[in-house]
Amino acid sequence: MNYRELDRRSGQLAGYLAQAGVGAEVPVAICLRRSVDQIAAILAVMRAGGAFVPLDPNWPLARIQKLLDDAKAPVLVAEPDIAEQIRGDRCFVVRLDRDAATIARCELIAPAARKRGDLAYIIYTSGSTGEPKGVEITDGNLLNLVEWHQREFHVGSTDRASYLSGLGFDAAVWEVWPYLCAGATVVIPPETVRSSSDLLQRWLVEQKITIAFVPSSLAEPMIVAPWPVKPALRYLLTGAETLHRAPVPGLGFTLVNNYGPTECTVVATSSVVAPQTPGIPPIGRPISNVRVHILGGDGRPVAAEETGEIYIGGTAVGRGYRNRPELTAERFLPDDLSPVEGGRLYRTGDLGRRAPDGQILFCGRADDQVKIRGHRIEPDEIAHALDRHPRVRSSAVVARAPHGGPEELIAYVVPVATDEPSAEELRLHLTNLLPDYMIPNRFVRVDALPVTANGKLDKQLLPQASAHNSLRSAGYQGARNRAEQILTAIFAEVLGGKQIGIHDSFFLSGGHSLLGTQIVLRARDAFGVDVTLRHLFEAQTVAKLAARIEQLITEKVTAMSEEEAERQLAV
């Protein structure tokens, strides 16, 4: 779709929204999948003067409804399947398919006169009390990000940028606005590409993408792998979680590591990562109009190269939390270190230190909040949801890195009396309440949660997950043939040694798309056929995936000539 058509579409929808009462700072929830319609809806809300509230259609309906109520959004633009399930008394629901004719009759309205202090969007992050927090970001906050990005990466109308993130992840804002404002092209990849580093690499080359944001876990394999041809890519931007390695020389593009909490408009610091940089790459220096302080427990700056808590000030700092004045006052503090009167600092809860060259090194979290697959998560929100299960007396959730691998969520559960729930039962319970990235990988049974002398959870005394203390599986069945034996071993290894039955769901056993990529690559090597993520998504179990692989092998053999078959037998 060209810009003229996008302008017409968003302008007519803006007129429709204005008729529904959308005006200055009115929040409009958008629950659409990544598409031109989604982008047009965001533009329409801003054009009408409102603030968009991104909600991911893949979230459970209960979470979507809770956030709608919290944001007090009077209008929802949603996918048909979501729209049908939202009660009409919650808000005015717009379905782009059903309402298309009415929208098309609306006149294009002139863009509303917006001020830097106006509310641009509200985006939700995990909350420690079991309640998500809505972060309010203004036009001025967003404009600072856009202007810095365009200058820093020399964005022009000929650029082609990728849009990978889900709408509920704040990186989506960064992947769209700087390019639309420059007249550049935003390219949306297919779902199968988003979670596979090798497929994504191929797609970036084929689509001639010049600037891309790729989360660190996906970017790491791409920056050490050979590229088939010199890509059009100029900048590969990464972030969302800790980057553990530097790129190999000769990739033909620049790797840029970025850091920033949602409360500070996506990016607060940024750094080019030179090839073969030793150790953990830095998160860089503050972007334009942003200040970063590393403070000790007394609120004073720590000495050079000492570790302290990261505080962020300047234009990137958002308004605060929606309808949470006490929490806003706790995290958004007066900036006594700035000469600018009335400035504020956001207390990140992250630890950092300055390297001798002035760049900032990330040193982990000061509190319990963790990042899993790029998403900030409060483990207590997950425990709060677990405790709602009728057979759970109490629970705790922590992030640990078993066997030196990436951090994963582990739930510790105290069952009610002897009525122990299965791991699958708890996963299914949580999938109705939380996004998939908040579902623990393992569930461990404990008789009681260990506490310190002052009554707080003693994480050090929580046992390591093992086959002996993990909650039982429901209806385990072992492999019946060679293909199932191979796949069972692959599933178990990727899932950290967990016992996997042939009918156990990969995703309900703690798997996700990034781990699925490992399953696919190992299955390709083991069986010599082109297994894809789609095959895994459709099959989900060892039994079904083994049957699909056997079918692929049969198709491959049938398509061979006699000479090819003889050569394969001779190998």
C-alpha positions as CSV (number, residue, x, y, z in Angstrom):
1,M,0.0,0.0,0.0
2,N,1.4,3.4,-0.9
3,Y,1.4,6.5,1.3
4,R,-1.6,8.1,-0.4
5,E,-3.8,5.1,0.1
6,L,-2.6,4.7,3.7
7,D,-3.4,8.4,4.3
8,R,-6.9,7.9,2.8
9,R,-7.6,4.8,4.9
10,S,-6.4,6.2,8.1
11,G,-8.1,9.6,7.5
12,Q,-11.5,7.9,6.9
13,L,-11.1,5.7,10.0
14,A,-10.1,8.9,12.0
15,G,-13.3,10.4,10.9
16,Y,-15.2,7.4,12.1
17,L,-13.4,7.4,15.4
18,A,-14.2,11.1,15.8
19,Q,-17.9,10.4,15.4
20,A,-17.5,7.8,18.2
21,G,-16.2,10.5,20.5
22,V,-12.4,10.1,20.1
23,G,-10.6,13.4,20.7
24,A,-7.7,14.8,22.7
25,E,-6.1,12.1,24.9
26,V,-9.0,9.7,24.5
27,P,-7.5,6.2,24.7
28,V,-8.4,3.8,21.9
29,A,-7.5,0.2,22.3
30,I,-6.1,-1.5,19.1
31,C,-6.1,-5.3,19.1
32,L,-5.0,-6.2,15.5
33,R,-2.4,-8.4,14.1
34,R,0.7,-7.0,12.3
35,S,-0.8,-5.7,9.1
36,V,-1.5,-2.5,7.1
37,D,-4.8,-2.3,8.8
38,Q,-3.0,-2.2,12.2
39,I,-0.7,0.6,11.1
40,A,-3.7,2.5,9.6
41,A,-5.6,2.2,12.9
42,I,-2.7,3.6,14.9
43,L,-2.3,6.5,12.5
44,A,-6.1,7.1,12.7
45,V,-6.1,7.3,16.5
46,M,-3.3,9.8,16.5
47,R,-4.9,11.8,13.7
48,A,-8.1,12.0,15.7
49,G,-6.2,13.4,18.6
50,G,-6.4,10.2,20.8
51,A,-3.9,7.9,22.3
52,F,-3.5,4.3,21.1
53,V,-3.4,1.3,23.6
54,P,-1.8,-1.7,21.9
55,L,-3.2,-5.1,22.9
56,D,-1.8,-8.3,21.4
57,P,-4.6,-10.5,19.8
58,N,-2.7,-13.6,21.0
59,W,-3.2,-12.7,24.6
60,P,-5.9,-14.5,26.6
61,L,-9.3,-12.8,26.4
62,A,-9.4,-12.3,30.1
63,R,-6.1,-10.3,30.0
64,I,-7.4,-8.2,27.0
65,Q,-10.6,-7.4,28.9
66,K,-8.7,-6.5,32.1
67,L,-6.5,-4.1,30.3
68,L,-9.4,-2.5,28.4
69,D,-11.0,-1.8,31.8
70,D,-7.8,-0.5,33.3
71,A,-7.1,1.9,30.4
72,K,-10.7,3.0,30.5
73,A,-10.6,2.9,26.7
74,P,-14.1,3.8,25.3
75,V,-13.3,2.5,21.9
76,L,-11.7,-0.8,20.7
77,V,-10.5,-1.6,17.2
78,A,-10.2,-5.4,17.1
79,E,-9.9,-8.5,15.0
80,P,-13.3,-10.2,14.3
81,D,-12.7,-13.1,16.7
82,I,-11.8,-10.7,19.5
83,A,-14.5,-8.2,18.8
84,E,-17.2,-10.9,19.0
85,Q,-16.2,-11.8,22.5
86,I,-16.0,-8.3,24.0
87,R,-19.1,-7.2,25.8
88,G,-20.8,-4.2,24.2
89,D,-21.1,-2.4,27.6
90,R,-17.3,-2.3,27.9
91,C,-16.7,0.0,25.0
92,F,-17.6,0.8,21.4
93,V,-16.2,-2.0,19.3
94,V,-14.9,-1.3,15.7
95,R,-14.6,-4.2,13.3
96,L,-12.8,-3.2,10.2
97,D,-14.5,-5.9,8.1
98,R,-18.0,-5.3,9.3
99,D,-17.8,-1.5,9.4
100,A,-15.8,-1.1,6.2
101,A,-18.7,0.5,4.2
102,T,-19.6,2.9,7.0
103,I,-15.9,3.9,7.4
104,A,-15.5,4.4,3.6
105,R,-18.3,7.0,3.7
106,C,-16.6,9.1,6.3
107,E,-14.8,12.3,5.2
108,L,-11.1,12.5,5.8
109,I,-10.5,14.8,8.8
110,A,-7.6,17.1,9.1
111,P,-5.0,15.8,11.6
112,A,-5.7,17.1,15.1
113,A,-3.4,19.8,16.5
114,R,-1.2,17.9,19.0
115,K,1.2,19.2,21.6
116,R,4.3,17.6,22.9
117,G,2.7,17.0,26.3
118,D,-0.3,15.1,24.8
119,L,-0.7,11.4,25.5
120,A,0.5,9.3,22.5
121,Y,0.1,5.8,23.7
122,I,-0.4,3.6,26.8
123,I,1.5,0.2,26.8
124,Y,1.3,-2.4,29.5
125,T,4.1,-4.2,31.3
126,S,4.0,-6.9,33.9
127,G,3.2,-5.8,37.5
128,S,4.6,-7.2,40.8
129,T,1.2,-7.1,42.5
130,G,-0.4,-9.3,39.9
131,E,-1.8,-6.3,38.1
132,P,-0.2,-5.1,34.8
133,K,1.0,-1.5,34.7
134,G,0.0,0.9,31.9
135,V,2.9,3.2,30.9
136,E,1.9,6.5,29.6
137,I,4.1,8.0,26.8
138,T,3.6,11.5,25.4
139,D,4.0,12.9,21.9
140,G,7.2,14.7,23.0
141,N,8.7,11.4,24.3
142,L,7.8,9.7,21.0
143,L,9.1,12.6,18.8
144,N,12.4,12.5,20.6
145,L,12.9,8.8,19.8
146,V,11.9,9.4,16.1
147,E,14.1,12.4,15.6
148,W,17.2,10.7,17.2
149,H,16.6,7.5,15.2
150,Q,16.3,9.3,11.9
151,R,19.5,11.3,12.5
152,E,21.5,8.4,14.0
153,F,20.7,5.9,11.3
154,H,20.4,8.3,8.4
155,V,16.8,7.2,7.6
156,G,15.5,8.3,4.2
157,S,12.6,7.6,1.9
158,T,14.5,4.8,0.1
159,D,15.0,2.7,3.2
160,R,13.2,-0.5,3.7
161,A,12.6,-1.4,7.4
162,S,11.3,-4.7,9.0
163,Y,8.4,-4.8,11.4
164,L,8.8,-8.0,13.5
165,S,7.5,-7.2,17.0
166,G,4.1,-8.0,18.3
167,L,1.9,-5.0,19.0
168,G,2.0,-5.5,22.8
169,F,5.8,-5.1,22.8
170,D,7.1,-1.5,22.9
171,A,9.7,-2.2,20.2
172,A,6.8,-2.1,17.7
173,V,6.6,1.6,18.2
174,W,10.3,2.0,17.3
175,E,9.9,-0.3,14.2
176,V,7.2,1.8,12.6
177,W,7.2,5.5,13.5
178,P,10.7,6.6,12.5
179,Y,10.2,5.2,9.0
180,L,6.6,6.3,8.4
181,C,7.7,9.8,9.4
182,A,10.5,9.7,6.8
183,G,8.4,8.3,4.0
184,A,10.3,5.0,4.1
185,T,8.9,1.5,3.5
186,V,7.9,-0.8,6.4
187,V,7.9,-4.5,5.4
188,I,6.0,-7.1,7.5
189,P,7.5,-10.6,7.5
190,P,5.3,-13.8,7.5
191,E,4.8,-15.4,10.9
192,T,7.0,-18.4,10.1
193,V,10.0,-16.0,9.6
194,R,9.8,-14.1,12.9
195,S,11.1,-16.8,15.2
196,S,13.8,-18.4,13.1
197,S,17.2,-16.8,12.8
198,D,18.1,-18.6,9.6
199,L,14.7,-17.9,7.9
200,L,14.8,-14.3,9.1
201,Q,18.3,-13.9,7.7
202,R,17.2,-15.2,4.3
203,W,14.1,-13.0,4.4
204,L,16.1,-9.8,5.2
205,V,18.3,-10.5,2.1
206,E,15.4,-11.3,-0.2
207,Q,13.4,-8.3,0.8
208,K,16.4,-6.0,0.6
209,I,15.8,-4.7,4.1
210,T,18.2,-1.8,4.9
211,I,17.4,-1.3,8.7
212,A,16.1,-4.1,11.0
213,F,15.4,-4.5,14.7
214,V,16.0,-8.1,15.8
215,P,15.8,-9.2,19.5
216,S,19.1,-10.3,20.9
217,S,18.3,-14.0,21.1
218,L,17.6,-14.1,17.4
219,A,20.3,-11.6,16.4
220,E,23.2,-13.6,18.1
221,P,23.1,-16.5,15.7
222,M,22.9,-14.1,12.7
223,I,26.0,-12.1,13.6
224,V,28.3,-15.1,13.8
225,A,26.9,-16.9,10.7
226,P,27.9,-16.5,7.1
227,W,25.5,-14.5,4.9
228,P,24.8,-16.0,1.5
229,V,25.3,-12.7,-0.3
230,K,26.2,-9.1,0.8
231,P,22.9,-7.8,2.1
232,A,21.3,-4.5,1.5
233,L,21.2,-4.2,5.3
234,R,23.0,-1.1,6.7
235,Y,22.1,-1.5,10.4
236,L,21.0,-4.5,12.4
237,L,19.5,-3.1,15.7
238,T,19.2,-5.3,18.7
239,G,18.2,-5.2,22.3
240,A,15.3,-6.4,24.5
241,E,17.7,-8.7,26.5
242,T,21.4,-9.0,27.2
243,L,23.6,-9.3,24.1
244,H,26.3,-11.9,24.9
245,R,28.6,-11.7,21.9
246,A,30.0,-9.4,19.2
247,P,29.7,-9.9,15.5
248,V,32.3,-11.6,13.3
249,P,34.2,-9.4,10.9
250,G,33.1,-8.8,7.4
251,L,29.3,-9.0,7.7
252,G,28.7,-5.9,5.6
253,F,26.4,-4.1,8.1
254,T,26.7,-2.4,11.5
255,L,25.4,-4.0,14.7
256,V,23.9,-1.6,17.2
257,N,23.1,-2.7,20.8
258,N,20.3,-0.8,22.5
259,Y,18.8,-0.5,26.0
260,G,15.8,1.2,27.5
261,P,12.8,0.4,29.7
262,T,9.2,0.9,28.4
263,E,8.9,3.9,30.8
264,C,11.6,5.7,28.9
265,T,10.2,5.3,25.3
266,V,11.9,2.2,24.1
267,V,15.5,3.3,23.8
268,A,17.6,5.2,26.3
269,T,21.2,4.1,25.4
270,S,22.7,2.9,22.2
271,S,26.1,1.6,21.1
272,V,27.7,0.3,17.9
273,V,29.3,-3.1,18.6
274,A,32.6,-3.5,16.9
275,P,33.5,-7.0,15.5
276,Q,35.1,-9.3,18.0
277,T,34.6,-6.9,21.0
278,P,35.7,-9.0,24.0
279,G,33.3,-9.8,26.8
280,I,29.6,-8.7,27.1
281,P,29.0,-5.8,24.7
282,P,28.1,-2.5,26.4
283,I,24.6,-0.9,26.2
284,G,26.3,2.3,25.1
285,R,25.7,6.0,25.8
286,P,22.5,8.0,26.3
287,I,20.6,9.0,23.1
288,S,19.8,12.6,22.3
289,N,18.2,14.6,25.2
290,V,18.5,11.7,27.6
291,R,20.7,11.6,30.8
292,V,21.7,8.4,32.6
293,H,23.0,8.3,36.2
294,I,24.4,5.4,38.0
295,L,23.6,5.9,41.7
296,G,24.3,4.1,44.9
297,G,21.8,3.3,47.7
298,D,22.3,6.8,49.1
299,G,21.1,8.4,45.8
300,R,24.5,9.7,44.9
301,P,26.6,8.9,41.8
302,V,28.9,5.9,42.4
303,A,32.6,6.2,41.6
304,A,33.9,5.4,38.1
305,E,33.6,1.7,37.2
306,E,31.6,0.9,40.3
307,T,28.2,-0.8,40.0
308,G,25.0,1.1,40.9
309,E,21.4,1.4,39.9
310,I,20.6,3.0,36.5
311,Y,18.4,6.1,36.7
312,I,17.2,7.8,33.4
313,G,16.3,11.4,33.0
314,G,15.5,13.8,30.1
315,T,13.0,13.9,27.3
316,A,12.5,10.1,27.0
317,V,10.9,9.8,30.5
318,G,7.2,9.1,30.2
319,R,4.4,10.5,32.3
320,G,4.0,7.6,34.6
321,Y,1.6,4.7,35.2
322,R,-2.0,4.8,34.2
323,N,-4.2,5.3,37.3
324,R,-1.3,4.3,39.6
325,P,-0.3,7.6,41.3
326,E,1.5,5.9,44.2
327,L,3.6,3.6,42.0
328,T,4.3,6.6,39.7
329,A,5.6,8.6,42.7
330,E,7.7,5.6,43.7
331,R,9.4,5.1,40.3
332,F,9.4,8.6,38.7
333,L,11.4,10.8,41.0
334,P,12.4,14.5,41.0
335,D,15.7,15.0,39.1
336,D,17.9,16.8,41.6
337,L,20.9,16.1,39.5
338,S,19.7,18.1,36.5
339,P,20.0,21.9,36.0
340,V,16.6,21.8,34.4
341,E,13.8,22.7,36.9
342,G,11.0,20.2,37.1
343,G,12.9,17.3,35.5
344,R,12.3,13.7,36.6
345,L,14.3,10.5,36.9
346,Y,13.0,7.1,36.2
347,R,14.4,4.5,38.6
348,T,14.9,1.4,36.4
349,G,15.8,-1.3,38.9
350,D,18.6,-2.3,36.6
351,L,22.3,-2.3,37.7
352,G,25.1,-0.9,35.6
353,R,28.6,0.6,35.6
354,R,30.6,2.9,33.4
355,A,33.5,1.4,31.5
356,P,36.7,3.4,31.3
357,D,35.6,4.8,27.8
358,G,32.4,6.1,29.3
359,Q,30.1,3.4,27.9
360,I,27.6,1.7,30.2
361,L,27.7,-2.0,31.0
362,F,24.5,-3.7,32.0
363,C,24.9,-5.7,35.3
364,G,21.5,-7.3,35.8
365,R,18.4,-6.5,37.9
366,A,18.3,-4.9,41.3
367,D,14.9,-6.4,42.1
368,D,13.0,-9.5,41.1
369,Q,11.9,-8.3,37.6
370,V,13.4,-10.4,34.8
371,K,13.6,-10.4,31.1
372,I,12.5,-13.5,29.3
373,R,12.7,-13.7,25.5
374,G,12.8,-9.9,25.4
375,H,9.8,-9.3,27.7
376,R,9.9,-7.7,31.1
377,I,8.2,-9.9,33.6
378,E,7.3,-9.7,37.2
379,P,7.4,-13.3,38.5
380,D,4.9,-12.4,41.2
381,E,2.3,-11.7,38.6
382,I,2.6,-15.3,37.4
383,A,2.5,-16.6,41.0
384,H,-0.6,-14.5,41.5
385,A,-2.3,-16.3,38.6
386,L,-1.0,-19.7,39.7
387,D,-2.5,-19.2,43.2
388,R,-6.0,-18.9,41.6
389,H,-5.9,-22.6,40.7
390,P,-8.1,-24.5,43.1
391,R,-5.5,-27.1,43.8
392,V,-2.6,-24.7,44.5
393,R,-2.1,-23.5,48.1
394,S,0.8,-21.2,47.4
395,S,3.5,-20.7,44.7
396,A,6.6,-18.7,43.8
397,V,8.2,-18.1,40.4
398,V,11.8,-17.4,39.8
399,A,14.1,-17.1,36.8
400,R,17.1,-19.5,36.6
401,A,19.6,-20.6,34.0
402,P,19.9,-24.4,34.2
403,H,23.0,-26.0,32.8
404,G,24.4,-22.6,31.9
405,G,21.7,-21.9,29.3
406,P,19.4,-18.9,29.0
407,E,17.2,-17.9,31.9
408,E,13.9,-19.7,32.1
409,L,10.9,-19.4,34.4
410,I,10.5,-22.1,37.1
411,A,7.3,-22.3,39.2
412,Y,7.4,-23.8,42.7
413,V,4.0,-25.0,43.8
414,V,2.7,-26.1,47.2
415,P,-0.4,-28.3,46.4
416,V,-3.6,-28.4,48.4
417,A,-3.2,-31.4,50.7
418,T,-2.4,-34.4,48.6
419,D,-4.4,-33.3,45.6
420,E,-1.5,-32.6,43.3
421,P,-2.2,-31.0,39.9
422,S,-0.3,-32.1,36.8
423,A,2.2,-29.8,35.1
424,E,0.0,-29.8,32.0
425,E,-3.1,-28.8,34.0
426,L,-1.2,-25.7,35.5
427,R,0.1,-24.7,32.1
428,L,-3.4,-24.9,30.6
429,H,-4.7,-22.8,33.6
430,L,-2.1,-20.1,32.9
431,T,-2.6,-20.0,29.2
432,N,-6.1,-18.7,29.9
433,L,-4.7,-15.9,32.0
434,L,-1.3,-14.9,30.7
435,P,0.7,-14.5,27.4
436,D,2.8,-17.5,26.4
437,Y,6.1,-15.8,27.3
438,M,4.9,-15.7,31.0
439,I,4.2,-19.5,31.1
440,P,6.9,-21.3,33.3
441,N,9.1,-23.9,31.6
442,R,9.1,-26.1,34.7
443,F,6.8,-26.8,37.7
444,V,8.4,-28.0,40.9
445,R,6.5,-29.5,43.8
446,V,7.5,-28.3,47.3
447,D,5.9,-29.0,50.7
448,A,6.3,-25.3,51.8
449,L,8.0,-22.2,50.4
450,P,11.2,-21.4,52.3
451,V,11.3,-18.0,54.0
452,T,13.9,-15.8,55.7
453,A,13.7,-14.6,59.3
454,N,11.7,-11.6,58.3
455,G,9.2,-13.7,56.4
456,K,10.3,-13.0,52.9
457,L,10.8,-15.8,50.3
458,D,14.2,-17.3,50.5
459,K,15.1,-18.0,46.9
460,Q,18.4,-19.5,47.8
461,L,16.7,-22.4,49.5
462,L,14.4,-23.2,46.6
463,P,15.6,-26.6,45.2
464,Q,16.9,-27.1,41.6
465,A,14.3,-28.6,39.3
466,S,14.8,-32.3,38.7
467,A,12.9,-35.4,37.6
468,H,12.3,-36.3,41.2
469,N,10.6,-33.0,42.3
470,S,8.9,-31.9,39.1
471,L,5.1,-32.2,39.0
472,R,3.9,-35.4,37.3
473,S,2.9,-35.5,33.7
474,A,-0.6,-36.6,32.7
475,G,-0.6,-39.9,30.8
476,Y,3.1,-40.4,29.8
477,Q,3.7,-42.7,26.9
478,G,7.2,-43.6,25.5
479,A,8.5,-43.8,22.0
480,R,7.1,-46.7,19.8
481,N,9.5,-46.5,16.8
482,R,12.9,-45.2,15.8
483,A,11.6,-41.8,14.5
484,E,9.8,-41.2,17.8
485,Q,12.9,-42.2,19.8
486,I,15.0,-39.7,17.9
487,L,12.5,-36.9,18.3
488,T,11.9,-37.7,22.0
489,A,15.6,-37.3,22.6
490,I,15.7,-34.0,20.7
491,F,12.7,-32.6,22.6
492,A,14.1,-33.6,25.9
493,E,17.5,-32.1,25.2
494,V,16.1,-28.8,24.0
495,L,13.7,-28.6,27.0
496,G,16.5,-29.1,29.4
497,G,16.4,-32.8,30.1
498,K,12.6,-32.9,30.8
499,Q,10.9,-36.3,30.4
500,I,8.7,-36.0,27.3
501,G,6.0,-38.4,26.2
502,I,5.1,-38.8,22.6
503,H,1.7,-37.2,23.1
504,D,2.9,-34.3,25.3
505,S,2.5,-30.9,23.7
506,F,5.8,-29.1,23.1
507,F,4.3,-25.8,23.9
508,L,2.5,-27.0,27.1
509,S,5.8,-28.6,28.2
510,G,7.5,-25.2,28.3
511,G,8.5,-24.8,24.6
512,H,8.2,-21.6,22.6
513,S,9.1,-20.5,19.1
514,L,12.8,-19.8,19.9
515,L,13.3,-23.3,21.3
516,G,11.1,-24.6,18.4
517,T,13.8,-23.3,16.0
518,Q,16.3,-25.6,17.7
519,I,13.9,-28.6,17.4
520,V,13.5,-27.9,13.7
521,L,17.3,-27.5,13.0
522,R,18.1,-30.7,14.9
523,A,15.3,-32.7,13.2
524,R,16.6,-31.5,9.8
525,D,20.1,-32.9,10.6
526,A,18.7,-36.1,12.0
527,F,16.3,-37.0,9.2
528,G,17.7,-35.2,6.2
529,V,14.4,-33.6,5.2
530,D,13.2,-29.9,5.3
531,V,11.3,-29.8,8.6
532,T,9.9,-26.3,9.3
533,L,8.5,-24.4,12.2
534,R,5.1,-24.7,10.6
535,H,5.3,-28.5,10.8
536,L,6.1,-28.2,14.6
537,F,3.3,-25.7,15.2
538,E,0.8,-28.0,13.5
539,A,2.0,-31.2,15.1
540,Q,3.1,-30.0,18.6
541,T,3.7,-33.6,19.8
542,V,6.5,-36.1,19.1
543,A,4.0,-38.6,17.7
544,K,2.4,-36.2,15.1
545,L,5.7,-34.7,14.1
546,A,7.3,-38.1,13.6
547,A,4.4,-39.1,11.3
548,R,4.8,-35.9,9.3
549,I,8.6,-36.5,9.0
550,E,8.0,-40.0,7.8
551,Q,5.7,-38.5,5.2
552,L,8.3,-36.1,4.1
553,I,10.9,-38.9,3.8
554,T,8.5,-40.9,1.7
555,E,7.8,-37.9,-0.6
556,K,11.6,-37.3,-0.9
557,V,12.3,-40.9,-1.8
558,T,9.4,-41.1,-4.3
559,A,10.7,-38.0,-6.1
560,M,14.2,-39.5,-6.6
561,S,15.3,-41.1,-9.8
562,E,16.8,-44.6,-9.6
563,E,20.3,-43.2,-9.9
564,E,19.7,-40.7,-7.0
565,A,18.3,-43.5,-4.9
566,E,21.3,-45.7,-5.6
567,R,23.7,-42.9,-4.7
568,Q,21.9,-42.3,-1.4
569,L,22.0,-46.0,-0.5
570,A,25.7,-46.0,-1.3
571,V,26.5,-43.2,1.2
